[in-house]
Amino acid sequence: PSLLAMPLLGYDGYDKQAYQNTRARLLSPNNRFYYQGSEYTGIGSPHTPQQYIWPMAMVISALTDPSPEYTVLQLNQLVKSALTCGTSGTFHESVHKD
């Protein structure tokens, strides 16, 4: 996982403001691997094709966001990707943003 997962790793000694700033940057167009599409929004990587989003990044962003609305949005994207990407209920390594 990326720095986005810091609250899930059991380490409480991190700077909360630095984490929020990092989170804001990772989940914004300022991150060259952040993609917004007609179907999905999230973080990709240099290890997958451009404009492909990692479902694992969607999971981490959902688990670490305090907003129930955002969490529901991410979970809905995850369910959709699992049900519509050519498999029945499993995740691919990445999904195209559109």
N, C-alpha and C positions, 0 to 999 in steps of 0.2 A: 504493500500500500504506500501511497504518497504521504506527504505531510498532512494531508487532509484527514488522515486517520489518527492523528495524534491523541485526541480524546479517548479513542477506543483502546489504546495500547497500555493503559494502566499507569502511565507516568503522569503525575500531577504537577511536576515542577516546571512546566513550560509557561512561557509568557502568554497569557490569554489574549492580550491585545495584538501581539505579533502573530498569534495563530489566526485571529480574525482578519488581520490584514492579508495574511498568506491565503486564507480561504477565499477572501474577496477577489484576490488576483487570480487564483487558480480557476475560479468559477466565473470568469469574465472574458471578454474578447481580448484583454491584455495578455492572456495566455495563448500562445500560438497553437496549442493543442486543444483549445476549448472550441467546441462546435455547436452551433444552433441551427437546427434544421426544421423541416415541416413535421417530422415525426419524433425526433429525439434531440435532447440537449444534454451535453456533458463533456467529459474530458476524454481525449484520445491519447495517443502516444507516438513517439518516433518509430515504434516497433510495429505499428499497424498502418494500413493505407491512410492517406489524408482523408479527413472528414468522416472517419470511423470513430465511434465512441465505445469506450469500455463499459460494459454492464457493471463490472466490479467497481468502477468509479462512481456509477449511479448509486450502488449499494452504500458505499462509504459516505457519499454526500447526503444520502437520505438518513443514515444512522447518526450523523454528526450535526444535523441542522436542528435548531430549536423550534422551527416553524412547522406545525402539523400540516399546513397546506403544502409546503414545499416537500415534505416527506411523502405525502399522498401523491403528489405530482411525480416524484421519482419512482415510487412503487408502481404507479400506473404505467409508466414508461417501461419498467422492468417486465411487468406482466405482458404487456403488448409485445415486447421484443421476444419473449420466450414463446409466445403463442403464434407469432406471425413470421418468424424468420426461417421457415422451412423445417422446423422441428416441432415436436409437441411437448412443450413445457421445459425445455432445456435452454441454456444460454450459450450463445456463441462467444468467442473471445472478444469480438467487437461487432457493432452494428453500424450501418451507414446512417448518417443523420437524417436522410430523407427516405 
